[in-house]
Amino acid sequence: MRITASLLLLMSAGLPWARAADSPVTERNWTVEGVARTALVHVPDSANRSAAPIVFAFHGHGGTMNHAARSFSYHTIWPEAVVVYMQGLNTPGKLTDSEGKRPGWQPGRGDQNDRDLKFFDAVLASLKSDYKIDDKRIYATGHSNGGAFTYLLWATRGDVFAAVAPSAAIPGIEIRNLKPKPVLHVAGETDPLVKWEWQKRTMEALRKLNGVDGEGTEWAKAGDLTCTIYQSKTGTPFVSAINPGGHKFPSEAPAMIVKFLKEQTKK
């Protein structure tokens, strides 16, 4: 199915694609090794009765869970899924904020005593205890520093996820050390922070990792965002979602990410 900008507008105008009033998020709190952690969580009523997919969404450096819930809005696009917008802690950035005065996510394995990986583990375990979660449909996505953390989760918790969807990010680990997995990568061709050339090399390496067979074909298009799918004989497709813009998260990306995640189930 090809998604155009006009079709996206129709989707967002009607149910069930725009049900913000019926898809609330609730603040929940955890204590992880003595540190208070917070996330906004959307849980559909159906998760009390039958196994629901779950999407973890990570804001960029300097962002917040509240802004992530507004800009990503996965809970309104996919109200049948459990959606978790986690809040980072003040963290030194790799490209900005070297003093760590703004919230973000640990950049690599072992950094910050793995506090964010432990936070993820605690939240997933808690939600599995409280609701019915489909182990074959667990996903991670994030923008910028949140996208890099998505790559770190792939590296360290890869067996948990059915698919991942990083945006404007490059992994802090060697891609060859990852296990093949369905992945959608969002990139801007004029990104001044996470350079296009860096992301281009990342996408080339991901296609190689996933054993892509043949040339890509257009999978979807929304506004300036063009999505190309590269199929794999091993069932681990790669999708590039490219726009001519910079580092800003494209407004068309959430619908494309949800479309991709819905198509992926862990074997």
HUPEKA-V430101 format. One record per helix or strand. SS is the DSSP state (@ for helix, = for strand). FROM is the first residue (numbers start at 0). TO is the last residue. Records with the same first field share a line. If there is no record, write none. Layout:
SS->FROM-TO / FROM-TO
This chain:
@->4-12 / 19-21 / 44-47 / 64-71 / 73-76 / 110-129 / 144-159 / 174-176 / 195-208 / 252-261
=->25-31 / 34-41 / 51-57 / 81-85 / 88-89 / 102-103 / 132-142 / 162-166 / 181-187 / 211-211 / 216-221 / 224-229 / 231-231 / 237-242
